[in-house]
Amino acid sequence: NAGVTQTPKFQVLKTGQSMTLQCAQDMNHNSMYWYRQDPGMGLRLIYYSASEGTTDKGEVPNGYNVSRLNKREFSLRLESAAPSQTSVYFCASALAGTTYEQYFGPGTRLTVT
Amino acid sequence: GIQVEQSPPDLILQEGANSTLRCNFSDSVNNLQWFHQNPWGQLINLFYIPSGTKQNGRLSATTVATERYSLLYISSSQTTDSGVYFCAVGMNSGYSTLTFGKGTMLLVSP
């Protein structure tokens, strides 16, 4: 089992460019999440998908969109990148909602210049 | 929303020393997890412990849900224990996900 995988590992964008971060899990989990981590802080939720076919905003959704492509895959899109979106992005999954343990991917380090 | 406070914010230990990290939270939870973020940035699950006590090798954790706190014990620390330790809690209401504390940065020196 690979667990939760993310691509790419690193990315540099210019202001205004767009990109999609990919996430996949092979644990047959229903719930998937996107977080961002800024220096000296814990993780903050961007969007989540409680189950296939549903997505909801988290604490910091502005400037992002998501797609739950199927049960395994959950992508995060930046339509017009801004320097404030420079961060490390983590994808996570859980069997079903907050009662269950979350497992995290290795992260994507994004720099917007 | 729920507040999660971790203490101490920073901790420096000599190899072999013991330590206790604390996590206080402001509301009832149905999930509490401890993570270790290693120097390469990877988040490693240590414990899923919404209540009770668990042990895994040199690490153990206790959550007293009625008093809204959790403790992570590290015994006989090693340099590989260095990194940031996060507590994260989940509730039935709200964003249906985890709320993270700001972490405790631990440095274990040889």
Interface residues (C-beta under 8 A of the other chain):
Chain A: S31 Y33 G40 M41 G42 L43 R44 L45 Y48 A50 D56 G58 E59 V88 F90 G97 T98 T99 Y100 E101 Q102 Y103 F104 P106 G107 R109
Chain B: V4 N30 N31 Q33 F35 G41 Q42 L43 N45 Y48 F86 A88 G90 M91 N92 Y95 S96 T97 L98 F100 G101 K102 G103
